[in-house]
């Protein structure tokens, strides 16, 4: 259950990071743009890791049955 909450929060944070990304792009603040881009990349990597973990757990549970 806790992992599902973490996945949901990761998705929400990813979506909310679009506002600062576009703001930093308009202000031509390169450092801010890179920082927000890195945060978005870590959100995507975390999401991929969570999904892989869910799939692995399901496969392990199915093979144990």
N, C-alpha and C positions, 0 to 999 in steps of 0.2 A: 504493500500500500504506500509506503513511504517513497519508494522509487517512482511510483506513478505521480505522486505530488511533485517530486523533483523534476520529472520530465515536463509536466505541465508548467511549472514555474520557469523552466529553461525556455520553453516556447514563448511564454509571455514576455520574458526579458528580451528574447531575440526580436520579437515584434516591436517592443517599445524602444529598442535601440535604433530603429529607423529614423526617428525624429532627430536625435542628436547627429546622426550620420548626415542627413540632408542639411541640417543647420551648419555643421562644420564645412560641408562642401560649398555652401553659399558664402560663408565667411572666408573662404580660401585659407582655412587654418589646417595646414597639412598634418601637423602633429596630432591634432584632435581627430582628424579624419582617420589617420592610421590607428590611433588608440581605439576608437569606436569600431573600426573594421576588425581589429584583433579581438575585441570582446565578442563581436558577432561570430567570428570564426571559432572561438572557443565554445560558444553556445552550440554551434553546428556540430563540432567534434564531440561535445558532451551528449548531444541528442543521438548521434550515431552510436556512441558507446552504450548508452542506455538501451537503445533498440537492439543492438547486438546481444547485450546481456539478457534481455527479455527472450530473444529467440533461442539463445543457448540454454536458458533455464527451461523453456518449453520442450526443447528437444531432449534434454536430460530427463525431464519428468515423463515424457512419452516413452523413452527407451527403457526407463525403469519399470514401466507398467507391463 
